[in-house]
């Protein structure tokens, strides 16, 4: 790295709009360990002051939006008024994940995705559940093993830290159940990105759940192998996934899982940005269960945001 490039990297500035929330705090903590980035904070008394926020955006290289969807849309509209002075944006909300003009911030989505993020000015951070499901399904749809119109069911469990302030407060106060299903109206806000970025043409069924622990996530997809294109084996599915992610630093396929691992716990990857993929099943039953494991605040939220920030600032 030349002196001029190093000096430029040292001056990269980031504003986290909504830094007091769970994801915002996690992102700030992670960015604090990167010498090439300086985080700028707004006066707490002015965090809802439109002029003060515009001034903050105008003065940084990149803004991270850790806001509810409507507030994120308002923040983007505010940035739009700044013209050439507008910062690059990473939106951690759901608001822009399938919106035109936004790049989806899952760097391992395809061989070209990291480069698309690197050159983007607007990046939508993925949802934690979709990160696991898309990682499992996109390679198999692309390879033709899973037809695009296949009826897919996605089941997932997360720690309560992914559920927003009210859920976190309820669990930490001891006022929440040990385990619960939710989104049973089948209209969870993650479904549009799940369908779009897996490449499925048929709307998947998605059933999320939450357990009484802080963080950690398992996403599972059951499959009847004899209904898939070419009647693939467990080994065929595992081989496609392994080939797809062979150059990925953060995503790994745990090969040989079938018949060797009988139980899988949710918290093994906590405090990391790793994503593990497994293929379970029994050949003679012609059935499989695909599983993704991740930290819902790591690769599922703040870790993904920092990965995107580094790409967009030329630091990765």
PEPE-V862519 format. One record per residue. N is the residue number from 1. OMEGA is omega in whole degrees, -180 to 180 (NA if undefined). NEAR is the number of other C-alpha atoms within 10 Angstrom. Layout:
BEGIN
N_OMEGA_NEAR + N_OMEGA_NEAR
END
This chain:
BEGIN
1_178_6 + 2_-180_7 + 3_-178_8 + 4_178_9 + 5_179_10 + 6_180_12 + 7_179_12 + 8_-180_13 + 9_-179_17 + 10_-175_14 + 11_-180_14 + 12_-177_19 + 13_-177_18 + 14_174_26 + 15_177_24 + 16_180_25 + 17_-173_25 + 18_-174_21 + 19_-178_20 + 20_179_14 + 21_-177_14 + 22_-179_19 + 23_180_25 + 24_179_22 + 25_-180_16 + 26_179_19 + 27_-180_23 + 28_180_21 + 29_-180_13 + 30_180_15 + 31_-180_20 + 32_-180_12 + 33_-180_10 + 34_-175_13 + 35_-175_11 + 36_-177_18 + 37_173_20 + 38_179_19 + 39_177_16 + 40_-179_17 + 41_177_16 + 42_175_18 + 43_-178_11 + 44_180_9 + 45_-176_7 + 46_-175_11 + 47_176_15 + 48_179_13 + 49_-174_12 + 50_-179_13 + 51_-180_12 + 52_179_14 + 53_177_21 + 54_178_18 + 55_179_15 + 56_178_19 + 57_-178_27 + 58_-173_18 + 59_-179_17 + 60_178_20 + 61_-174_19 + 62_175_24 + 63_175_28 + 64_-179_28 + 65_176_26 + 66_-169_24 + 67_169_24 + 68_-173_14 + 69_-177_16 + 70_179_11 + 71_177_16 + 72_177_22 + 73_178_18 + 74_179_13 + 75_178_21 + 76_177_17 + 77_177_11 + 78_178_17 + 79_-180_22 + 80_-180_14 + 81_-175_11 + 82_178_14 + 83_-177_10 + 84_179_9 + 85_-180_16 + 86_178_22 + 87_166_24 + 88_-175_21 + 89_166_27 + 90_-179_29 + 91_-179_29 + 92_179_27 + 93_177_22 + 94_-164_22 + 95_-171_18 + 96_-174_24 + 97_176_23 + 98_-177_17 + 99_176_12 + 100_177_7 + 101_179_11 + 102_177_19 + 103_-179_24 + 104_-170_26 + 105_172_29 + 106_-169_26 + 107_-177_23 + 108_-178_19 + 109_180_19 + 110_180_16 + 111_-177_13 + 112_-170_10 + 113_180_15 + 114_179_22 + 115_177_13 + 116_177_18 + 117_-178_25 + 118_-176_21 + 119_-176_14 + 120_171_20 + 121_179_17 + 122_-179_22 + 123_177_28 + 124_179_26 + 125_-179_31 + 126_169_28 + 127_-178_25 + 128_178_23 + 129_180_29 + 130_179_24 + 131_180_28 + 132_-177_29 + 133_180_28 + 134_179_25 + 135_179_25 + 136_-167_25 + 137_-174_22 + 138_180_24 + 139_-177_23 + 140_175_22 + 141_179_18 + 142_-178_17 + 143_-180_15 + 144_178_13 + 145_174_20 + 146_177_26 + 147_-177_18 + 148_-179_19 + 149_-178_13 + 150_178_16 + 151_-176_14 + 152_172_18 + 153_-180_15 + 154_176_20 + 155_-177_18 + 156_175_22 + 157_-179_23 + 158_167_27 + 159_-172_23 + 160_-179_27 + 161_179_23 + 162_-171_24 + 163_-180_13 + 164_-172_13 + 165_-176_12 + 166_178_10 + 167_180_16 + 168_-180_19 + 169_180_15 + 170_180_13 + 171_-178_18 + 172_177_15 + 173_-180_9 + 174_-176_11 + 175_-178_10 + 176_-180_16 + 177_179_11 + 178_-177_11 + 179_175_15 + 180_169_12 + 181_173_13 + 182_-176_12 + 183_-173_12 + 184_170_12 + 185_177_8 + 186_178_13 + 187_180_12 + 188_-174_14 + 189_178_12 + 190_-173_16 + 191_180_17 + 192_179_16 + 193_176_21 + 194_-178_27 + 195_-175_22 + 196_-170_16 + 197_167_20 + 198_-176_22 + 199_180_20 + 200_175_21 + 201_176_13 + 202_-178_14 + 203_179_17 + 204_171_19 + 205_-178_17 + 206_-180_23 + 207_178_19 + 208_176_18 + 209_-180_18 + 210_178_23 + 211_-177_21 + 212_173_18 + 213_-167_16 + 214_-177_18 + 215_-174_23 + 216_-172_26 + 217_169_30 + 218_176_25 + 219_-176_26 + 220_-179_22 + 221_177_20 + 222_-179_17 + 223_168_18 + 224_-172_13 + 225_-177_22 + 226_175_13 + 227_-178_15 + 228_-179_15 + 229_177_13 + 230_-179_11 + 231_-176_14 + 232_176_16 + 233_174_19 + 234_-179_22 + 235_178_14 + 236_-180_13 + 237_179_21 + 238_-179_23 + 239_178_13 + 240_179_17 + 241_-178_25 + 242_179_19 + 243_-177_11 + 244_-175_23 + 245_-175_19 + 246_-180_12 + 247_-177_12 + 248_-180_12 + 249_-172_11 + 250_-178_14 + 251_-180_21 + 252_176_19 + 253_-180_22 + 254_-173_14 + 255_178_15 + 256_-177_14 + 257_-176_16 + 258_179_19 + 259_-179_11 + 260_-179_8 + 261_-178_10 + 262_-179_8 + 263_-179_5 + 264_-179_11 + 265_-166_10 + 266_-166_21 + 267_-174_19 + 268_-178_13 + 269_179_20 + 270_-179_19 + 271_173_16 + 272_175_15 + 273_-177_22 + 274_174_19 + 275_-180_23 + 276_179_18 + 277_-177_25 + 278_172_23 + 279_179_25 + 280_177_21 + 281_179_19 + 282_-172_13 + 283_-176_14 + 284_178_7 + 285_-178_10 + 286_178_16 + 287_179_17 + 288_170_20 + 289_176_17 + 290_-177_21 + 291_172_23 + 292_178_26 + 293_-179_30 + 294_170_31 + 295_-177_28 + 296_174_35 + 297_179_27 + 298_178_26 + 299_-179_29 + 300_-179_27 + 301_-173_26 + 302_179_28 + 303_177_23 + 304_179_26 + 305_180_29 + 306_176_24 + 307_179_20 + 308_178_27 + 309_-179_26 + 310_177_19 + 311_-176_19 + 312_179_25 + 313_179_20 + 314_-176_14 + 315_-176_16 + 316_NA_12
END
